[in-house]
């Protein structure tokens, strides 16, 4: 659930980083290099911010979907993050 606007505290930095992967069933079946995307406090922009990190793979009109995934490799803890997408 997205935060309600009244819940934001101006003193609270709401930017955070997520590790993202791009996978396509035809041309890019495995992602060897995830990308770290910074998401700002405007949750309404998160989808666009994620896509912006992959513009070299995802075209402006290309159909896509975004999924939240669970970490499966305990050795991938080098960057502190809240969420993987």
C-alpha positions in Angstrom: 0.0 0.0 0.0 1.3 3.4 -0.9 1.8 6.0 1.8 -0.9 8.6 2.3 0.4 12.2 1.6 -0.2 13.2 5.2 2.2 10.5 6.4 5.2 12.2 4.9 7.5 13.9 7.3 9.6 16.7 5.7 12.5 15.8 8.0 12.4 12.2 6.8 14.4 11.3 3.7 12.1 9.0 1.8 14.6 8.1 -1.0 15.8 4.6 -1.1 17.6 2.2 -3.5 16.3 -1.0 -5.1 18.1 -3.6 -7.0 16.4 -4.3 -10.3 16.8 -6.9 -13.1 15.6 -6.9 -16.7 14.6 -10.3 -18.1 12.9 -10.9 -21.4 11.7 -14.4 -22.4 13.1 -14.1 -26.0 16.2 -11.9 -26.1 17.4 -11.5 -22.5 16.6 -14.6 -20.5 19.2 -14.0 -17.8 20.3 -10.7 -16.2 24.0 -10.8 -15.2 24.1 -7.2 -14.1 21.3 -5.8 -12.0 20.9 -2.1 -11.7 20.4 0.0 -8.6 17.6 2.5 -9.0 16.9 5.3 -6.6 13.3 5.8 -5.8 12.2 9.2 -4.6 9.5 10.1 -2.1 6.8 10.5 -4.8 5.6 6.9 -5.0 3.5 7.8 -8.0 6.8 8.1 -10.0 8.3 4.8 -8.9 7.2 2.9 -12.0 8.6 5.5 -14.3 11.8 5.7 -12.3 12.3 2.0 -12.5 11.7 2.0 -16.3 14.0 4.9 -16.7 16.8 2.8 -15.4 16.3 0.3 -18.2 15.7 2.5 -21.3 18.4 0.7 -23.2 16.3 -2.5 -23.0 12.7 -1.3 -22.7 11.3 0.9 -25.4 8.7 3.7 -24.6 5.8 1.7 -26.1 7.1 -1.8 -25.2 4.7 -3.9 -23.1 6.2 -4.9 -19.8 5.5 -5.9 -16.2 7.2 -5.2 -12.9 7.4 -7.8 -10.2 8.7 -7.7 -6.6 11.0 -10.7 -6.0 12.5 -12.3 -2.9 16.2 -12.4 -2.5 17.6 -15.9 -3.1 21.4 -15.4 -2.8 22.6 -14.5 0.7 26.0 -13.4 -0.8 24.4 -10.4 -2.6 24.3 -8.2 0.5 26.9 -5.7 -0.6 24.4 -2.8 -1.0 21.9 -2.0 1.7 18.5 -2.0 0.2 14.8 -2.3 1.2 13.3 -3.9 -1.9 14.2 -5.9 -4.9 12.2 -5.4 -8.1 
